[in-house]
Amino acid sequence: MIVIVDYGISNIGAVKNALEFLKIKSIISSSKDEIKGAKKIIIPGNGNFGEGVRLLKATGIYNVLNDLVLNKKVPILGICLGYQLMFKESEEDNNFRGFGWIEGKVKKFKEKKKFPVPHVGWNSISFKDISVMKDIPSNSRFYFDHSYYPMVSDFEYLSGSTKYSTKFPSIFQKDNIIGCQPHLEKSQKYGLVMLKNFCETC
């Protein structure tokens, strides 16, 4: 069973619709028991880092996900904010700590001429040959909408990069942990391919 985690902050319906289009069965759930039974997990995201952590902890989902990911090695895909929550720290809110599954920190873009913040729209990803990117040409374009970006310290698992006002890690894959900064559910053809790869092959 593929579970899309509902922690009260994300536009989760669009991810569910994308999987239905692919004819992949999934459920949206905030139930700890249902999440515990997941074969694969998706954490979407569109919002504030601190609020995301607060809600995950308030619902008890935070500890459940930690156990599933770190101890039971359940495959998990974080999208946009869901990816950023995999880090321990974010400049968006220093009062909350994320999961810390990925070494590094989430930083805010510095606004520069020709590079407004947030970074919104289509941009390319240069990436390694990894399972989640199967059948996707390198430098394919995906849809982004974010003011903060991850900086990965564990470079061995930095799987894809995008250049905006600075170059940042837009894809990360380490064992059962996969994160991507673009919104796959809004990225049309290759976003759907990436979702399908996660659900069927990773």
C-alpha positions in Angstrom: 0.0 0.0 0.0 1.3 3.5 -0.9 0.4 6.1 1.7 0.3 9.8 1.0 0.8 11.4 4.4 -1.8 14.0 5.3 -0.3 16.2 8.0 -2.6 19.1 7.4 -0.4 21.4 5.4 0.0 20.1 1.8 -1.8 20.1 -1.5 -2.0 16.4 -1.3 -5.0 16.0 -3.6 -2.9 16.7 -6.7 -0.5 13.9 -5.8 -3.3 11.5 -5.4 -4.8 12.6 -8.7 -1.4 12.1 -10.4 -1.2 8.5 -9.1 -4.8 7.8 -10.1 -3.9 9.0 -13.6 -1.1 6.4 -13.6 -3.5 3.8 -12.3 -1.5 3.4 -9.1 -3.5 2.7 -6.0 -2.8 4.9 -3.0 -4.5 6.3 0.0 -4.3 9.7 1.7 -4.0 9.2 5.5 -3.3 10.9 8.8 -3.8 7.6 10.6 -0.7 6.3 12.4 -2.0 2.7 12.0 -2.5 3.1 8.3 0.9 4.8 7.8 2.5 2.0 9.8 1.2 -0.5 7.2 2.6 1.4 4.2 4.9 -0.4 1.7 5.9 3.0 0.4 5.3 6.6 1.7 5.0 10.0 0.0 5.3 13.2 1.9 4.1 16.1 -0.3 4.7 19.6 0.8 3.7 23.2 0.2 4.1 25.5 3.2 6.3 26.5 6.1 9.0 24.2 7.5 8.3 25.0 11.2 4.5 24.5 10.8 5.2 21.2 9.0 7.3 19.9 11.8 4.9 21.1 14.4 1.9 19.4 12.8 3.8 16.1 12.3 4.7 16.0 15.9 1.3 17.1 17.1 -0.4 14.2 15.2 2.2 11.7 16.3 3.2 11.0 12.7 6.7 12.3 13.3 7.8 9.4 15.5 6.0 6.8 13.3 7.8 8.0 10.2 11.2 8.0 12.0 10.7 4.4 12.9 9.5 3.3 9.5 12.3 5.1 7.6 15.3 4.5 9.9 14.5 1.1 11.4 12.2 -0.7 8.9 13.7 1.0 5.8 10.4 1.7 4.2 10.9 3.6 0.9 9.9 7.3 1.3 9.6 10.1 -1.2 9.6 13.7 0.0 8.3 16.4 -2.5 9.2 20.1 -2.1 8.6 20.8 1.6 8.4 17.1 2.2 12.0 16.9 1.0 13.1 19.9 3.2 11.6 18.2 6.2 14.1 15.4 5.8 16.8 17.8 6.9 17.4 18.8 10.6 17.6 22.6 10.1 16.0 25.2 8.0 16.5 29.0 7.9 12.8 29.3 7.4 12.2 28.5 11.1 15.1 28.0 13.6 12.7 27.0 16.4 11.9 23.6 14.9 14.1 20.6 14.0 13.2 18.3 11.1 13.9 14.6 10.8 17.7 14.9 10.1 17.7 11.9 7.7 19.8 13.9 5.2 22.9 15.7 6.4 22.8 19.4 5.5 20.7 22.5 5.9 17.8 24.3 4.2 18.8 27.8 3.2 16.9 30.8 1.7 17.6 32.1 -1.8 19.3 35.4 -1.9 17.3 37.7 -4.2 19.4 38.8 -7.2 18.8 40.6 -10.4 16.9 38.3 -12.8 16.4 35.8 -9.9 13.3 36.7 -8.0 12.3 34.8 -4.8 10.4 32.6 -4.7 11.8 30.5 -7.6 8.7 29.7 -9.5 8.4 27.9 -12.9 10.2 25.4 -15.1 13.8 24.6 -14.6 16.1 21.7 -15.6 17.7 19.0 -13.4 21.1 17.4 -14.2 21.2 14.1 -12.5 22.9 10.7 -12.0 21.6 7.5 -13.4 19.4 6.4 -10.5 16.3 4.3 -10.2 13.9 7.1 -9.5 15.0 8.9 -12.7 14.7 5.8 -15.0 13.5 6.8 -18.5 14.0 10.5 -17.9 16.7 12.3 -19.9 19.1 14.4 -17.9 18.4 18.1 -18.0 14.7 17.5 -18.3 12.6 20.3 -17.0 10.4 20.2 -13.9 8.1 22.7 -12.1 9.5 24.5 -9.0 7.8 26.8 -6.5 10.1 27.5 -3.4 12.0 30.2 -1.6 14.2 27.8 0.3 16.6 25.2 -1.0 18.5 22.3 0.5 22.3 22.1 0.8 23.4 18.5 1.1 26.5 17.7 3.1 26.5 14.0 2.1 27.7 14.6 -1.4 27.9 10.8 -2.2 24.1 10.7 -2.4 23.5 14.1 -4.1 21.7 12.7 -7.1 20.6 15.8 -9.1 21.2 19.5 -9.3 19.4 22.6 -10.6 20.8 26.1 -11.2 18.9 29.2 -10.3 20.6 32.1 -8.5 22.8 29.4 -7.1 23.3 25.7 -7.8 21.3 23.5 -5.4 20.6 19.8 -4.8 17.2 19.2 -6.4 17.3 15.3 -6.2 18.6 13.2 -3.4 18.6 9.4 -3.1 20.1 7.3 -0.4 18.9 3.8 0.1 15.2 4.1 1.0 15.2 7.9 1.3 14.4 10.0 -1.8 13.8 13.7 -1.9 13.0 16.1 -4.8 12.6 19.8 -4.7 10.3 20.2 -7.8 6.5 19.5 -7.6 6.2 16.2 -9.4 2.4 16.5 -9.5 2.8 19.7 -11.5 5.7 18.6 -13.7 3.6 16.9 -16.4 5.3 14.1 -18.3 8.6 13.6 -16.4 7.0 14.3 -13.0 4.6 11.5 -13.7 7.4 9.2 -14.8 9.3 9.9 -11.6 6.3 9.2 -9.5 5.7 5.9 -11.3 9.4 5.0 -10.9 9.2 5.5 -7.1 5.9 3.5 -6.8 6.9 0.6 -9.1 10.7 0.2 -9.1 12.5 2.0 -6.2 
